[in-house]
Amino acid sequence: IIAIGQTANICCCMNATNNDKIMLKMVKEFCFDASWRVRFTIAKDFFKNVNAFDGTSKQYLVTLFADLLQDPEAEVRACAGKEIIPLLNYIDAGSFADIILPVVNELVMVDTQSAVRQTLADVCIHPDVIAKVTEQDGVKKLLLPIWEEFLKGSCSVKPEISSLPEVRYKVLRGLGAISSVLGPEFIVSTWSGLLREIFANSKARPPIGAVSENGDDIEHPQWRLREAIVYSLDDLAKAGLEADEFIVDIWRMALGDEVSQVRIAAANLLGDLCCSKSNVGLNKVVEKFIPVLLEFYQNAQQPGSANYLHRIVFLQAAFRLSAYQDAWLLVKQGYERAFGDKVPNIRLKACTLLNEMNNEVREDLIPKLVQLAHDNDPDVSRVASQLLK
């Protein structure tokens, strides 16, 4: 194991003939050693060994690396998977597409180990991998089947293999990069049903007595999947009118989600959609999103803890819209209503957010702050008084 760490350095000190004659044989022996620790060690930083060889020897090392990806030990497979990205700098697109990706595709279909699947998910959405495959014009042929397998609830070849939430999350977070090569039109037309299904199914609760292994919310272990879909909506909006219904529907569901992080993500997104760089734009937010937000706020006026939380979400969304006058004028009345809400935390939230708005909006709402400076709740009156100073 100690010797393996020096193989790349030794190769750099020797000529091509001796490398091919001596070192290539040694690297091969390490790759097939009876000890998994030896195979694990040679897999680590394998790209350094590849970089030390040229021509057919380098090509042969790529095939050895493919063998390490299929090693019987999951630790070795996962370690080799992490070396795919640095290896891209030392092999051509053809070798990657013909030798490495077919092995990755097979592992995606049949490997049950969490560490391996998560590593491969990271690899398959990495920009360098996408760029390498794009050189061969093979994204739909080589990467699309892998992405779809990870997004599904189970593998096609082995249905008993569940797709881990962590794996699906990684692919969903890469939707922006994926849509940049496949096109947002393709994503919306082909995956919208799948994304809706993931959004809905991710609300499923675990069995009673289940224990979280990674510290996640045990009651809502898959909420990050919904959050990731929300964050991808602006990228998908490039598809134009075809995407409008899908985007508004997902955003509407996220507004009323049972997990606060998803609700706040939806509220914050509204401001991002208004900016000039957005694929949605202010006009479409005013036309399609704000009517949904106002209806949401109206329904949130009913008694109940969930509705109280929904009013908080409305305030956050209105705050993000305050920088855009056309949008703010539509939600201003609802925001002002919050200053008289029966729940002190709503009044407090309205005050707190007001401090971060632009001067014009703050000046307009000073009369409301004057009223709250004498509020019965000490926290509300204290914050309002501080803002008036």
Secondary structure, 3 states (H helix, E strand, C coil): CCCHHHHHHHHHHCCHHHHHHHHHHHHHHHHCCCCHHHHHHHHCCHHHHHHCCCHHHHHHHHHHHHHHHCCCCHHHHHHHHHCHHHHHHHCCHHHHHHHHHHHHHHHHHHCCCHHHHHHHHHHHCCHHHHHHHHHCCCHHHHHHHHHHHHHCCECCCCCCCECCHHHHHHHHHCHHHHHHHHCHHHHHHHHHHHHHHHHHHCCCCCCCCCCCCCCCCCCCCCHHHHHHHHHCHHHHHHHCHHHHHHHHHHHHHHHCCCCHHHHHHHHHHHHHHHCCCCCCCHHHHHHHHHHHHHHHHHHCCCCCHHHHHHHHHHHHHHHHHCCCHHHHHHHHHHHHHHCCCCCHHHHHHHHHHHCCCCHHHHHHCHHHHHHHCCCCCHHHHHHHHHHHC
